[in-house]
């Protein structure tokens, strides 16, 4: 065990330690520039997914909005509450500015990777689709890269399907115990029952659950933050000035100054929105849409919601309160957010935050479960294996809830996610010209006056596209 911990420690150092974050940033900037700032060009269209009239014509298929809510439910989690607090504690208020920056470039990365997932998705049943990086590696790069798809799938299964679900169970049980005094076993059993009812219904039931849970948790948390901002409206300009000044080292908030702010902001931002990590494309591929870029734009919007909106809410709750003291030790993580919220509204708000954490963690569990299933499908098509995986995940959620120390067994999760990101970045870099061809097709249709562009696979006959998944006739 000690050997494995040392080995994965080296992997973590080689990826998250110093190399991967700069690569993700540089790659995001590269995509932004080479695509002509695609995330800004299509920013107005991102909000169209919220309108019911823009949903698909098949009520049995996953809509663009449902895919958006599943991915938001997965992206929005502990990182938005505890992670932002850690970033501010270790990097000062300036870390928030760099979180915003990484979100803006991450929006372009997410648009490209999710567009690729749509291009190479395959039909999986009468009304459903499946895809993701494993498929665009195999179909886009060729079957000689099948081994790379398997490496990706194993890392996705280990990190998201297994490890992170145990951590989420631990997060929920810990929050409920601390605020309500409820025994971890009771929380664990309840979480397993509710999760089981959702995940055994497959991606369609997961999407339906997300369609209810995600708006409730997001709007509830936004409402609390909005009240905090309204109550302290006169202080907002000073807080924004403080964030920018600290970001560029003009206001020394902590030891390390600007360097600490950049490091923490970029790291926590990437962990939160997952842009470029290769997780969200698995969900993006499930949606029935008219054009691959449509879902790319939608998933770019997911990054915006996660980091620019939700993470900013946590930042304002903390910075407008009187609990956070720059450079002080002791209170950090979720406790800092809890105490900051209590400083605005009183102790009752701790219960509201506990509910938010519960919903955030639950939505992450069902999201992570689907990622694990999709990874398994890239390795084997056995239905029995899928059922075994679901039971294993429920067991790990319960174990994480009742035995918090047991989560230390999943020390491999972050290193595996690092490898996952490297593999995905290599793939989308090699397939970037293909993605831009499809983006160009989307733009050309818009320029020609087509309100809602339709993807015609016949224009891309050189690509290994599943024509059953892409039937332009259904939209006419």
Protein Blocks (a to p, Z undefined) as FASTA:
>chain_A
ZZmmmmmmmmmmmmmmmmmmmmmmmmmmmmmmmnoommlmmmmmmmmmmpmklpcfbfkb
ccfklmmmmmmmmmpcfklmmmmmmmmmmnojmlmmmmmmmmmmmmmmmmmmmmmmmmmg
ccedjkbccedjklmmmmmnopklmmmmmmmmmmmmmmmmmmmmmmmmmmmmmmmmmmno
pafklmmmmmmmmmmmmmmnojmlmmmmmmmmmmmmmmmmmmmmmmmmmmmmmmmmmmmm
mmmmmmnopacfbghijmmmmmmmmmmmmmmnoponlmmmmmmmmpccfbfklmmmmmmm
mmmmmmmmmmmmmmmmmmmmmkbcghiahiecjllmmmmmmmmnojklmmmmmmmmmmmm
mmmmmmmmmmmmmmmmmmpccfklmmmmmmmmmmmmmmmmmmmmlmmmmmmmmmmmmmmm
mmmmmmmmmmmmmmmmmmmmmmmmmmnopabacddfklmmmbccdfklmcfklmZZ
